[in-house]
Amino acid sequence: MAGSVEPRLRVTRQQILAFRRRVGALDERMPMGSKSLRRAAWAGLQDSMPRAALLSLHARVDGVEPSTWEHPSFAQLWGPRYSTYVVPKRDFALFSLGRLPDDAKSRLRAESIAERLHAHLDGRRMTDREAAGALGIGYAIRYAATTGTVAIRWEGARAPTVWTVDALEFDPADACRELARRYLHIFGPATADGFARWAGISRRAAASAFASLVGALLAVRTPLGHEWLLADDEPAIRAAATAPAPARLLPSGDSYFLLDGAERELLLPRPDQRERLWTPRVWPGALLVEGEIRGTWRRAQHTVRIDAWTRLSRGLRDAIEAEASALPLPGVERRIDVVWNT
């Protein structure tokens, strides 16, 4: 698709980041409610780090409590790239069937594993380790998730529990197309290749999904070149910038910085800062201050350690400490201690 349509809209880095914060509800928290929770999880909430999804919700919605990730409107599954995700229950098909492999061999493998798992569980629930061990398939048990028949529950410790659900009446191509819409809305402007990497699907499947959306897309020229935006999002990216929030603590894997390649360079132009945020091992959280990432943070029990990359005013430090103190951390009864490394 790239190059087939001359972009009529040029956008700057500042416009892109402001747009992503706006659609991601990072400038102003939304009121608690099912609609707000669904919007906060529009592209899913990665939950591979214990309770990361909960902290992503807290960054976007008022009144989030330690149990909010268990809200009845949510479900868990092995989502994009087979990572643990919390997603809106009504969108379960998008994050599962939307990633069903488009080649016959891989699709047959996923369906075969799903059938074997269903037969073995026979209505029971057990840990994924127990089920995978009994079937002799190891990590491959996660491939069954793309059939839309496997749900999980992971509480942040021990192995996740897995069970099977009824097959969904949803065309995989339609699910993939809607998943592409979600990706474009939260990560746009973007490309089909970026969608393929994020979702963990083939470049061919991603290109097909983008092609099916062609009438709903707007060609955009960004600092990274020719990209695509949902046409419905043009007013939002053209809108005047609003005041960003003083501070947000984004957890490891949060959608705002769940990026790769040149997209990381757009978010963080300095190589040394990129190395400190996207580490070879477990990523730290991102410290978002007045619309820019200005450091990282990590938590151990009741202590939050903040590595600020720039000198911050007393007012901003107070705002960051207030954010840390308000984190809805399960099992942390005492006051949060903030330790600064500047």
HUMO-V103445 format. One record per residue. N is the residue number from 1. RES is the residue in three letters. SS is DSSP state (2 for helix, 1 for strand, 0 for the rest). PHI is phi in whole degrees, 0 to 359 (none if undefined). NEAR is the number of other ideal C-beta (glycine too) atoms within 12 Angstrom. Layout:
BEGIN
N,RES,SS,PHI,NEAR + N,RES,SS,PHI,NEAR
END
This chain:
BEGIN
1,MET,0,none,26 + 2,ALA,0,303,25 + 3,GLY,0,90,13 + 4,SER,0,281,15 + 5,VAL,0,228,21 + 6,GLU,0,285,13 + 7,PRO,0,299,24 + 8,ARG,0,254,14 + 9,LEU,1,234,28 + 10,ARG,1,249,22 + 11,VAL,0,231,34 + 12,THR,0,265,20 + 13,ARG,2,302,23 + 14,GLN,2,298,20 + 15,GLN,2,295,30 + 16,ILE,2,296,36 + 17,LEU,2,294,36 + 18,ALA,2,296,27 + 19,PHE,2,297,39 + 20,ARG,2,295,44 + 21,ARG,2,293,37 + 22,ARG,2,295,33 + 23,VAL,2,289,35 + 24,GLY,0,270,41 + 25,ALA,0,56,34 + 26,LEU,0,262,42 + 27,ASP,0,276,29 + 28,GLU,0,211,20 + 29,ARG,0,295,25 + 30,MET,1,271,28 + 31,PRO,0,291,17 + 32,MET,0,298,22 + 33,GLY,0,164,18 + 34,SER,2,301,20 + 35,LYS,2,295,18 + 36,SER,2,293,26 + 37,LEU,2,296,39 + 38,ARG,2,293,29 + 39,ARG,2,296,29 + 40,ALA,2,297,43 + 41,ALA,0,254,44 + 42,TRP,0,302,36 + 43,ALA,0,251,44 + 44,GLY,0,78,46 + 45,LEU,1,236,51 + 46,GLN,1,296,40 + 47,ASP,0,229,39 + 48,SER,0,291,31 + 49,MET,0,272,29 + 50,PRO,0,310,27 + 51,ARG,0,63,38 + 52,ALA,2,297,38 + 53,ALA,2,299,47 + 54,LEU,2,298,39 + 55,LEU,2,287,41 + 56,SER,2,294,46 + 57,LEU,2,297,48 + 58,HIS,2,300,40 + 59,ALA,0,290,39 + 60,ARG,0,237,43 + 61,VAL,1,229,35 + 62,ASP,0,287,21 + 63,GLY,0,76,20 + 64,VAL,0,290,34 + 65,GLU,0,244,21 + 66,PRO,0,305,24 + 67,SER,0,263,18 + 68,THR,2,298,32 + 69,TRP,2,297,38 + 70,GLU,2,265,25 + 71,HIS,0,309,31 + 72,PRO,0,300,13 + 73,SER,0,276,25 + 74,PHE,1,252,32 + 75,ALA,1,218,39 + 76,GLN,1,245,41 + 77,LEU,1,199,47 + 78,TRP,1,275,43 + 79,GLY,0,261,47 + 80,PRO,2,313,41 + 81,ARG,2,60,24 + 82,TYR,2,61,29 + 83,SER,0,279,33 + 84,THR,1,288,38 + 85,TYR,1,227,44 + 86,VAL,1,256,46 + 87,VAL,1,225,42 + 88,PRO,1,300,33 + 89,LYS,2,303,25 + 90,ARG,2,289,21 + 91,ASP,2,253,34 + 92,PHE,2,306,40 + 93,ALA,2,296,36 + 94,LEU,2,297,42 + 95,PHE,2,274,49 + 96,SER,2,244,44 + 97,LEU,2,298,39 + 98,GLY,2,295,44 + 99,ARG,2,246,48 + 100,LEU,0,301,40 + 101,PRO,0,307,29 + 102,ASP,0,267,26 + 103,ASP,0,261,15 + 104,ALA,2,300,11 + 105,LYS,2,296,13 + 106,SER,2,291,23 + 107,ARG,2,295,24 + 108,LEU,2,297,17 + 109,ARG,2,298,23 + 110,ALA,2,298,36 + 111,GLU,2,293,27 + 112,SER,2,293,21 + 113,ILE,2,295,36 + 114,ALA,2,298,39 + 115,GLU,2,294,21 + 116,ARG,2,295,27 + 117,LEU,2,296,39 + 118,HIS,2,299,27 + 119,ALA,2,293,18 + 120,HIS,2,291,27 + 121,LEU,2,289,29 + 122,ASP,0,49,14 + 123,GLY,0,89,13 + 124,ARG,0,272,17 + 125,ARG,0,240,22 + 126,MET,1,205,25 + 127,THR,1,290,23 + 128,ASP,2,296,38 + 129,ARG,2,294,18 + 130,GLU,2,296,21 + 131,ALA,2,294,35 + 132,ALA,2,294,27 + 133,GLY,2,294,17 + 134,ALA,2,295,21 + 135,LEU,2,270,27 + 136,GLY,0,68,14 + 137,ILE,0,240,23 + 138,GLY,2,56,15 + 139,TYR,2,300,17 + 140,ALA,2,300,25 + 141,ILE,2,303,39 + 142,ARG,2,291,35 + 143,TYR,2,298,34 + 144,ALA,2,294,45 + 145,ALA,2,298,46 + 146,THR,2,286,44 + 147,THR,2,274,41 + 148,GLY,0,77,35 + 149,THR,0,243,34 + 150,VAL,1,234,44 + 151,ALA,1,242,37 + 152,ILE,1,222,37 + 153,ARG,1,220,27 + 154,TRP,0,234,33 + 155,GLU,0,264,24 + 156,GLY,0,97,26 + 157,ALA,0,213,13 + 158,ARG,0,61,13 + 159,ALA,0,276,21 + 160,PRO,0,292,33 + 161,THR,1,271,23 + 162,VAL,1,232,37 + 163,TRP,1,207,29 + 164,THR,1,253,33 + 165,VAL,0,233,27 + 166,ASP,0,297,17 + 167,ALA,0,300,21 + 168,LEU,0,271,30 + 169,GLU,0,274,12 + 170,PHE,0,208,26 + 171,ASP,0,288,17 + 172,PRO,2,304,31 + 173,ALA,2,294,24 + 174,ASP,2,295,22 + 175,ALA,2,295,32 + 176,CYS,2,294,42 + 177,ARG,2,297,35 + 178,GLU,2,290,32 + 179,LEU,2,296,46 + 180,ALA,2,296,44 + 181,ARG,2,300,33 + 182,ARG,2,299,38 + 183,TYR,2,299,45 + 184,LEU,2,297,41 + 185,HIS,2,291,33 + 186,ILE,2,270,42 + 187,PHE,2,253,41 + 188,GLY,0,292,47 + 189,PRO,0,297,44 + 190,ALA,1,206,47 + 191,THR,0,235,36 + 192,ALA,2,296,35 + 193,ASP,2,296,30 + 194,GLY,2,297,35 + 195,PHE,2,297,45 + 196,ALA,2,300,29 + 197,ARG,2,293,25 + 198,TRP,2,295,39 + 199,ALA,2,280,45 + 200,GLY,0,75,33 + 201,ILE,0,241,42 + 202,SER,0,288,24 + 203,ARG,2,297,21 + 204,ARG,2,295,19 + 205,ALA,2,295,33 + 206,ALA,2,294,35 + 207,ALA,2,297,27 + 208,SER,2,295,24 + 209,ALA,2,296,42 + 210,PHE,2,295,40 + 211,ALA,2,297,23 + 212,SER,2,288,24 + 213,LEU,0,260,34 + 214,VAL,2,308,21 + 215,GLY,2,289,13 + 216,ALA,2,254,23 + 217,LEU,1,251,37 + 218,LEU,1,237,33 + 219,ALA,1,287,29 + 220,VAL,1,228,35 + 221,ARG,1,261,24 + 222,THR,1,242,34 + 223,PRO,0,301,22 + 224,LEU,0,263,28 + 225,GLY,1,117,23 + 226,HIS,1,275,28 + 227,GLU,1,225,37 + 228,TRP,1,233,46 + 229,LEU,1,225,42 + 230,LEU,1,297,34 + 231,ALA,2,302,26 + 232,ASP,2,295,18 + 233,ASP,2,267,32 + 234,GLU,2,301,25 + 235,PRO,2,302,16 + 236,ALA,2,292,29 + 237,ILE,2,280,35 + 238,ARG,2,276,21 + 239,ALA,0,298,17 + 240,ALA,0,298,13 + 241,ALA,0,296,20 + 242,THR,0,256,17 + 243,ALA,0,293,13 + 244,PRO,0,288,28 + 245,ALA,0,295,30 + 246,PRO,0,302,27 + 247,ALA,1,201,39 + 248,ARG,1,217,44 + 249,LEU,1,257,45 + 250,LEU,1,267,43 + 251,PRO,0,283,45 + 252,SER,0,306,34 + 253,GLY,0,85,37 + 254,ASP,0,300,44 + 255,SER,2,300,44 + 256,TYR,2,296,45 + 257,PHE,2,234,39 + 258,LEU,0,279,39 + 259,LEU,0,234,32 + 260,ASP,0,214,24 + 261,GLY,0,56,18 + 262,ALA,2,295,22 + 263,GLU,2,298,35 + 264,ARG,2,292,27 + 265,GLU,2,294,20 + 266,LEU,2,294,31 + 267,LEU,2,289,35 + 268,LEU,0,230,30 + 269,PRO,0,298,17 + 270,ARG,0,275,18 + 271,PRO,2,301,12 + 272,ASP,2,295,11 + 273,GLN,2,287,27 + 274,ARG,2,298,26 + 275,GLU,2,295,16 + 276,ARG,2,276,27 + 277,LEU,2,269,37 + 278,TRP,0,261,28 + 279,THR,0,281,17 + 280,PRO,0,297,8 + 281,ARG,0,255,9 + 282,VAL,0,286,17 + 283,TRP,0,292,29 + 284,PRO,0,283,33 + 285,GLY,1,280,40 + 286,ALA,1,255,44 + 287,LEU,1,266,48 + 288,LEU,1,264,40 + 289,VAL,1,235,32 + 290,GLU,0,49,27 + 291,GLY,0,87,30 + 292,GLU,1,233,32 + 293,ILE,1,282,41 + 294,ARG,1,237,35 + 295,GLY,1,162,35 + 296,THR,1,230,34 + 297,TRP,1,211,41 + 298,ARG,1,220,29 + 299,ARG,1,232,29 + 300,ALA,1,225,15 + 301,GLN,0,56,17 + 302,HIS,0,262,19 + 303,THR,1,248,20 + 304,VAL,1,251,35 + 305,ARG,1,256,26 + 306,ILE,1,246,34 + 307,ASP,1,253,27 + 308,ALA,1,272,30 + 309,TRP,0,270,25 + 310,THR,0,225,18 + 311,ARG,0,288,13 + 312,LEU,0,246,25 + 313,SER,0,292,16 + 314,ARG,2,300,11 + 315,GLY,2,297,14 + 316,LEU,2,290,29 + 317,ARG,2,297,25 + 318,ASP,2,296,16 + 319,ALA,2,295,27 + 320,ILE,2,293,38 + 321,GLU,2,294,28 + 322,ALA,2,294,20 + 323,GLU,2,298,33 + 324,ALA,2,296,34 + 325,SER,2,294,22 + 326,ALA,0,268,27 + 327,LEU,0,302,39 + 328,PRO,0,277,30 + 329,LEU,0,273,31 + 330,PRO,0,291,22 + 331,GLY,0,80,18 + 332,VAL,0,253,21 + 333,GLU,0,272,10 + 334,ARG,0,269,11 + 335,ARG,0,297,16 + 336,ILE,0,286,27 + 337,ASP,1,263,19 + 338,VAL,1,255,30 + 339,VAL,1,247,20 + 340,TRP,1,262,22 + 341,ASN,1,230,17 + 342,THR,0,244,17
END
